Amino acid sequence: MATIEDASLSDVRRDLHTHPEAGWTEFRTTALVAAELDRLGFDLHLGDDAVSLEARLGVPDEEELERARDRAREEGAPEEYVGAMGTVTGLVAERAYGDGSGPVVGVRVDMDALERSEAADDDHRPAREGFASRHPGEMHACGHDGHTAIGVGIARALDETDGFDGTLKLFFQPAEEGGRGGVAMSETPHLEDVEYFLALHLGLDNETGRVIAGYDRPLSNAKIDVEFHGESAHAGKAPNEGRNALQAAAAAISNLYAIPRHGDGTTRINVGEVHAPNAQNVIAETARMRVEVRGETAELNAYMEETVERILAHAAGMHGVEYDTAPYGKTTTFEADDELVAHVETAAESSKSVTTVVGREPIGASEDASYLIERVQQEGGRATYVGIGASNPYGHHTPRFDIDEEALDIGVDVIVEAVRSLPPDEASE
């Protein structure tokens, strides 16, 4: 599909599902969306005009980015937009409607896939119906293909809807997985004048027709890459001459999981990966770890980060090795604004396809839209995070993840009605 101009939202979602792109490699996705929104009259901000280069986290190396650009071209991405992006994905699309008397409204959707393989048997609908991932090791296992389709649907629907006299800004965010892109998009001028801001998510174990107007209080999160550097030696002949990086990593792990939970709220720690490329008879000179911490508040997350740093330092010192850390991703937390939550509730209740409307629920996990929401609120705007049920029985981040595509139109209807019905007098208070 070289264009999505005449495609239904279901077809858009399926095309993106077939061609998943992990964080910071969403060149095809961004280019197809940019072409469609350009056609609809939006002003486009692409690549380093959509995100802050310095604030990006967990960016692949130049060779991987170039391979992703080449693959996007081979799979039909319009060259005009691939070229305009350079090596940076992301899109902010802006359009004024009517007489301009209404509010500036921002809507954020994410675009990236996960780095995992998709189920290939006929019990999995995308495989059975021919739209499973064609990219080994990449899969839309969290619904971001559907989020992107909803973003396109919002742009189309407002183009056909009377009654909105404000400005719409659509934020197509890269690299949500791992918390790598939200902070980079939040540190741009595009959020400075946003008066109302809505982010959204499909599924989250809610049935199709259920809408949560105000998901909030996600856990703050930090992902840290760690590398220990020691000295190799023969494990049988002269082990005493080595400095064992793997031993230091093992000491760190046992103590990381012993970090005391905090009395002020929820905290989490996980070591998701340990790797020492080494033979059995050699003292390991290098060991790598991938660690994440979470906290109910930013302060609790900082407590976990500081404790991790102290443990790493002492584990390295015990075994005479050095270590380096690098941030891979991070998120913060937020609370949705009461006024906007109530407004989304009213919008959802007006949709015939919505069966259940819930005011607020804690989201529980972590979400890097938190940085965009935080920025809007700091600038004096109001924000919320909307859940759109999509009957996903296999859960998120699993090889069988799928959504009920009826949820795409529901998401568009709810967000468009919320945007369209924001009255000018509220925005000017």
C-alpha positions as CSV (number, residue, x, y, z in Angstrom):
1,M,0.0,0.0,0.0
2,A,1.8,3.1,-1.3
3,T,-1.0,5.3,-0.1
4,I,-3.8,5.2,2.5
5,E,-5.9,7.8,0.8
6,D,-8.9,5.6,0.1
7,A,-8.3,2.9,2.7
8,S,-10.7,2.2,5.5
9,L,-9.4,2.5,9.1
10,S,-9.4,-1.3,9.3
11,D,-7.3,-1.6,6.2
12,V,-4.9,1.1,7.4
13,R,-4.5,-0.7,10.7
14,R,-3.9,-4.0,8.9
15,D,-1.4,-2.6,6.6
16,L,0.6,-1.1,9.5
17,H,0.2,-4.4,11.4
18,T,1.8,-6.2,8.4
19,H,4.7,-3.7,8.3
20,P,5.6,-3.1,12.0
21,E,8.4,-0.8,12.8
22,A,10.1,-0.7,16.2
23,G,10.9,2.6,18.0
24,W,12.8,5.3,16.1
25,T,12.5,3.2,12.8
26,E,8.8,4.2,12.0
27,F,9.8,5.7,8.6
28,R,7.1,4.0,6.5
29,T,4.4,4.6,9.1
30,T,5.3,8.2,9.5
31,A,5.5,8.8,5.7
32,L,2.2,7.2,4.9
33,V,0.4,9.2,7.6
34,A,2.2,12.4,6.5
35,A,1.0,11.9,2.9
36,E,-2.6,11.5,4.0
37,L,-2.6,14.5,6.4
38,D,-0.9,16.6,3.8
39,R,-3.7,15.7,1.4
40,L,-6.2,16.8,4.1
41,G,-4.6,20.2,4.5
42,F,-2.5,19.9,7.6
43,D,0.7,21.7,8.1
44,L,3.4,19.0,8.8
45,H,6.3,19.0,11.2
46,L,8.5,16.0,10.5
47,G,11.5,14.4,12.1
48,D,13.6,16.8,14.1
49,D,10.8,19.4,13.8
50,A,8.5,17.0,15.7
51,V,10.9,15.8,18.4
52,S,13.9,17.2,20.3
53,L,17.0,15.4,19.0
54,E,18.9,15.8,22.3
55,A,16.1,14.3,24.4
56,R,15.7,11.1,22.4
57,L,16.5,7.9,24.4
58,G,17.4,4.4,23.2
59,V,18.1,5.4,19.6
60,P,19.4,2.7,17.3
61,D,22.7,3.1,15.6
62,E,23.1,4.8,12.2
63,E,23.3,1.5,10.3
64,E,20.1,0.2,11.8
65,L,18.3,3.5,11.0
66,E,19.5,3.4,7.4
67,R,18.4,-0.2,7.0
68,A,14.9,0.9,8.3
69,R,14.8,3.8,5.8
70,D,15.7,1.5,2.9
71,R,13.1,-1.0,4.0
72,A,10.4,1.7,4.2
73,R,11.2,2.8,0.7
74,E,11.1,-0.8,-0.6
75,E,7.6,-1.2,1.0
76,G,6.1,1.8,-0.6
77,A,6.8,4.8,1.7
78,P,6.5,8.0,-0.3
79,E,10.0,9.3,-0.8
80,E,9.0,13.0,-0.4
81,Y,8.3,12.3,3.3
82,V,11.0,9.8,4.0
83,G,13.5,12.3,2.7
84,A,12.0,15.1,4.7
85,M,12.4,13.1,7.9
86,G,16.1,12.4,7.5
87,T,17.0,9.8,10.1
88,V,14.4,11.0,12.7
89,T,10.8,9.7,12.9
90,G,7.9,11.5,14.3
91,L,5.1,13.8,13.1
92,V,3.2,16.7,14.4
93,A,0.3,17.8,12.1
94,E,-1.6,21.0,12.6
95,R,-4.7,22.5,11.1
96,A,-7.0,25.4,12.0
97,Y,-10.7,25.1,11.4
98,G,-13.6,27.6,11.0
99,D,-13.1,31.1,12.3
100,G,-10.3,30.1,14.8
101,S,-12.2,31.2,17.8
102,G,-12.1,27.8,19.5
103,P,-9.4,26.1,21.6
104,V,-6.1,24.6,20.5
105,V,-6.5,20.8,21.0
106,G,-3.8,18.2,21.0
107,V,-4.3,14.5,20.4
108,R,-1.4,12.1,20.8
109,V,-1.2,8.6,19.3
110,D,1.9,6.3,19.2
111,M,3.2,4.4,16.2
112,D,5.9,2.0,17.1
113,A,5.9,-1.8,17.3
114,L,7.5,-4.2,19.8
115,E,10.7,-6.1,19.2
116,R,9.1,-9.6,19.4
117,S,7.9,-12.2,16.9
118,E,4.2,-12.7,16.1
119,A,2.4,-16.0,16.3
120,A,2.1,-17.7,12.9
121,D,-0.6,-20.4,13.3
122,D,-4.1,-20.2,12.2
123,D,-5.5,-19.8,15.7
124,H,-4.1,-16.2,15.4
125,R,-6.4,-14.0,13.3
126,P,-3.8,-11.8,11.7
127,A,-1.9,-15.0,10.5
128,R,-5.1,-16.7,9.4
129,E,-6.4,-13.6,7.5
130,G,-3.0,-12.7,6.0
131,F,-2.0,-9.5,7.8
132,A,0.5,-10.8,10.3
133,S,3.9,-9.2,10.6
134,R,6.3,-9.6,7.6
135,H,9.2,-8.3,9.7
136,P,10.9,-11.0,11.8
137,G,11.3,-9.9,15.4
138,E,8.9,-7.0,15.1
139,M,5.2,-7.0,15.9
140,H,2.4,-4.7,16.8
141,A,1.6,-6.4,20.1
142,C,0.2,-3.3,21.9
143,G,-2.3,-1.7,19.5
144,H,-0.2,1.2,18.2
145,D,-1.2,0.2,14.7
146,G,-4.8,0.9,15.7
147,H,-3.8,4.1,17.5
148,T,-2.2,5.4,14.3
149,A,-5.3,4.5,12.4
150,I,-7.5,6.3,14.9
151,G,-5.3,9.4,14.5
152,V,-5.9,9.3,10.7
153,G,-9.6,8.8,11.3
154,I,-9.8,11.8,13.6
155,A,-8.2,13.9,10.9
156,R,-10.6,12.6,8.3
157,A,-13.7,13.0,10.5
158,L,-13.0,16.6,11.6
159,D,-12.5,17.4,7.9
160,E,-16.1,16.4,7.4
161,T,-17.5,17.8,10.7
162,D,-19.0,21.2,11.2
163,G,-18.9,22.9,14.5
164,F,-15.2,23.0,15.4
165,D,-13.6,26.4,15.1
166,G,-10.3,25.7,16.8
167,T,-6.9,24.3,16.0
168,L,-6.2,20.6,16.0
169,K,-2.6,19.3,16.6
170,L,-2.1,15.6,16.0
171,F,1.0,14.1,17.7
172,F,2.1,10.9,16.0
173,Q,4.8,9.8,18.5
174,P,7.6,7.4,17.9
175,A,9.3,5.1,20.3
176,E,6.7,4.8,23.1
177,E,7.8,1.3,24.0
178,G,10.5,1.6,26.6
179,G,9.6,5.2,27.3
180,R,12.0,6.6,24.7
181,G,10.0,9.1,22.6
182,G,7.6,10.9,24.9
183,V,10.1,13.1,26.6
184,A,11.6,14.0,23.2
185,M,8.3,15.1,21.8
186,S,7.3,16.9,25.0
187,E,10.4,19.2,24.8
188,T,9.2,20.9,21.6
189,P,7.3,24.2,21.2
190,H,4.3,22.4,19.7
191,L,2.8,21.9,23.2
192,E,3.2,25.4,24.4
193,D,-0.3,26.7,23.3
194,V,-2.3,23.5,23.7
195,E,-5.3,24.1,25.9
196,Y,-6.8,20.6,25.9
197,F,-4.8,17.4,25.3
198,L,-6.0,13.9,24.9
199,A,-3.9,10.7,24.6
200,L,-5.6,7.3,24.0
201,H,-5.0,3.6,24.2
202,L,-6.9,0.6,22.8
203,G,-7.6,-2.5,24.8
204,L,-6.0,-2.6,28.2
205,D,-8.2,-5.7,28.9
206,N,-11.5,-3.7,28.3
207,E,-14.2,-5.1,26.1
208,T,-15.3,-3.3,22.9
209,G,-17.7,-0.5,23.8
210,R,-16.2,0.3,27.2
211,V,-14.6,3.7,27.5
212,I,-12.5,5.1,30.3
213,A,-12.5,8.9,30.2
214,G,-9.6,9.4,32.6
215,Y,-6.9,6.8,33.0
216,D,-4.2,8.2,35.2
217,R,-1.6,7.6,37.9
218,P,0.8,5.4,35.8
219,L,3.9,4.3,37.5
220,S,7.0,6.4,36.9
221,N,9.6,4.3,35.2
222,A,13.3,4.3,34.3
223,K,15.1,1.8,32.1
224,I,18.9,1.6,32.5
225,D,21.5,-0.2,30.5
226,V,24.5,-1.4,32.6
227,E,27.9,-2.7,31.4
228,F,30.6,-4.0,33.7
229,H,34.2,-4.0,32.5
230,G,36.8,-6.4,34.0
231,E,39.8,-8.3,32.9
232,S,39.9,-11.7,31.2
233,A,42.0,-14.6,32.3
234,H,42.2,-18.4,31.9
235,A,39.6,-19.8,34.3
236,G,41.6,-22.9,35.0
237,K,45.2,-21.8,34.8
238,A,45.1,-18.3,36.3
239,P,41.6,-17.2,37.5
240,N,43.3,-15.0,40.1
241,E,44.6,-12.8,37.3
242,G,41.1,-11.9,36.0
243,R,38.5,-9.4,37.2
244,N,35.2,-11.1,36.8
245,A,32.6,-8.7,35.3
246,L,29.9,-11.5,35.3
247,Q,30.5,-12.0,39.0
248,A,30.0,-8.4,39.7
249,A,26.7,-8.5,37.7
250,A,25.5,-11.5,39.7
251,A,26.3,-9.7,42.9
252,A,24.4,-6.7,41.7
253,I,21.4,-8.7,40.7
254,S,21.0,-10.4,44.1
255,N,21.1,-7.1,45.8
256,L,18.9,-5.2,43.4
257,Y,16.0,-7.6,44.1
258,A,16.6,-6.9,47.8
259,I,16.0,-3.2,47.6
260,P,13.5,-2.4,50.4
261,R,10.0,-1.4,49.2
262,H,9.2,2.1,50.2
263,G,6.6,3.0,52.8
264,D,5.3,6.0,50.8
265,G,4.0,3.9,47.9
266,T,4.5,1.2,45.2
267,T,8.0,0.5,43.9
268,R,9.2,-2.1,41.4
269,I,12.6,-3.5,40.2
270,N,13.3,-5.9,37.4
271,V,16.4,-7.2,35.6
272,G,15.2,-8.1,32.2
273,E,18.4,-9.2,30.5
274,V,21.9,-10.3,31.5
275,H,24.5,-11.1,28.8
276,A,28.2,-12.0,29.0
277,P,29.6,-13.0,25.6
278,N,32.2,-15.5,26.9
279,A,33.5,-19.0,26.8
280,Q,33.1,-21.4,29.8
281,N,36.9,-21.4,30.5
282,V,37.5,-17.7,30.4
283,I,36.9,-15.2,33.2
284,A,34.3,-12.8,31.8
285,E,35.7,-9.3,31.1
286,T,32.4,-7.9,30.0
287,A,28.8,-8.3,31.3
288,R,25.7,-6.4,30.3
289,M,22.4,-5.9,32.2
290,R,19.2,-4.2,31.4
291,V,17.4,-3.0,34.5
292,E,14.1,-1.2,35.0
293,V,12.6,0.5,38.1
294,R,9.2,1.9,38.7
295,G,7.6,4.1,41.4
296,E,4.2,5.3,42.2
297,T,5.5,8.8,42.1
298,A,8.5,10.5,40.5
299,E,10.1,10.8,43.9
300,L,9.7,7.0,44.5
301,N,11.1,6.3,41.1
302,A,14.1,8.5,41.9
303,Y,14.6,6.6,45.2
304,M,14.8,3.4,43.2
305,E,17.2,4.8,40.6
306,E,19.5,6.2,43.4
307,T,19.5,2.9,45.2
308,V,20.3,1.0,42.0
309,E,23.2,3.3,41.3
310,R,24.6,2.7,44.8
311,I,24.3,-1.1,44.5
312,L,26.0,-1.1,41.1
313,A,28.9,0.9,42.4
314,H,29.4,-1.4,45.4
315,A,29.0,-4.6,43.3
316,A,31.7,-3.3,40.9
317,G,34.0,-2.3,43.7
318,M,33.7,-5.8,45.4
319,H,35.1,-7.4,42.3
320,G,37.5,-4.8,41.1
321,V,35.7,-3.9,37.9
322,E,34.4,-0.7,36.4
323,Y,30.9,-0.1,35.2
324,D,29.0,2.3,33.0
325,T,25.3,3.1,32.9
326,A,23.2,4.7,30.1
327,P,19.5,5.7,30.2
328,Y,17.4,3.7,27.7
329,G,14.0,5.1,28.5
330,K,11.9,6.9,31.2
331,T,8.4,8.0,32.0
332,T,6.7,10.0,34.7
333,T,3.2,10.0,36.2
334,F,0.2,12.3,36.0
335,E,-3.4,12.9,37.1
336,A,-6.1,13.6,34.5
337,D,-7.9,16.9,34.9
338,D,-11.4,16.6,36.3
339,E,-13.0,19.0,33.8
340,L,-11.7,17.3,30.7
341,V,-12.5,13.8,32.1
342,A,-16.1,14.9,32.6
343,H,-16.2,16.3,29.1
344,V,-14.9,13.0,27.6
345,E,-17.5,11.1,29.6
346,T,-20.3,13.2,28.1
347,A,-18.8,12.7,24.6
348,A,-18.6,9.0,25.1
349,E,-22.2,8.8,26.4
350,S,-23.4,10.4,23.2
351,S,-21.9,7.6,21.0
352,K,-24.4,4.8,20.1
353,S,-21.4,2.3,20.0
354,V,-20.3,2.9,23.5
355,T,-21.9,0.6,26.0
356,T,-20.1,1.5,29.2
357,V,-18.5,4.8,30.3
358,V,-16.1,4.9,33.3
359,G,-14.9,8.2,34.7
360,R,-11.5,7.3,36.2
361,E,-9.3,4.3,36.6
362,P,-5.6,3.9,37.5
363,I,-3.7,2.7,34.5
364,G,-1.3,0.7,36.6
365,A,1.6,0.3,34.1
366,S,3.8,3.1,32.7
367,E,3.2,5.4,29.8
368,D,5.4,8.0,28.2
369,A,2.5,10.2,27.1
370,S,3.0,11.2,30.7
371,Y,5.6,13.7,29.6
372,L,3.4,15.4,27.1
373,I,0.5,15.5,29.6
374,E,2.8,17.0,32.2
375,R,4.1,19.6,29.8
376,V,0.5,20.7,28.8
377,Q,-0.5,21.0,32.4
378,Q,2.6,23.0,33.3
379,E,1.7,25.4,30.5
380,G,-1.8,25.8,32.0
381,G,-3.7,23.4,29.8
382,R,-5.9,20.4,30.7
383,A,-5.2,16.8,29.8
384,T,-6.5,13.3,30.0
385,Y,-5.7,9.8,28.9
386,V,-8.6,7.9,27.3
387,G,-9.1,4.1,27.2
388,I,-11.0,2.6,24.3
389,G,-12.0,-1.0,24.9
390,A,-11.0,-3.4,22.1
391,S,-11.7,-7.0,23.4
392,N,-8.0,-8.1,23.4
393,P,-8.3,-11.6,25.0
394,Y,-4.6,-12.5,24.8
395,G,-3.3,-9.4,26.6
396,H,-0.7,-6.9,25.5
397,H,2.9,-7.6,24.5
398,T,2.0,-11.3,23.7
399,P,2.6,-13.0,20.3
400,R,-1.2,-13.4,19.9
401,F,-2.2,-9.8,20.6
402,D,-5.0,-8.6,18.4
403,I,-7.9,-6.1,18.7
404,D,-11.5,-5.9,17.7
405,E,-11.4,-3.4,14.8
406,E,-14.8,-2.0,15.7
407,A,-13.0,-0.2,18.4
408,L,-11.3,2.0,15.7
409,D,-14.5,3.8,14.8
410,I,-15.5,4.1,18.5
411,G,-12.2,5.7,19.3
412,V,-12.6,8.2,16.4
413,D,-16.2,9.0,17.4
414,V,-15.4,9.6,21.1
415,I,-12.4,11.8,20.5
416,V,-13.9,13.8,17.6
417,E,-17.1,14.5,19.6
418,A,-14.9,15.5,22.6
419,V,-12.8,17.9,20.4
420,R,-15.8,19.2,18.5
421,S,-17.8,20.1,21.6
422,L,-15.2,21.9,23.5
423,P,-16.8,25.4,23.8
424,P,-14.7,28.5,23.3
425,D,-15.7,30.1,26.6
426,E,-14.1,27.2,28.5
427,A,-10.9,27.5,26.6
428,S,-10.6,31.2,27.4
429,E,-11.1,31.0,31.1
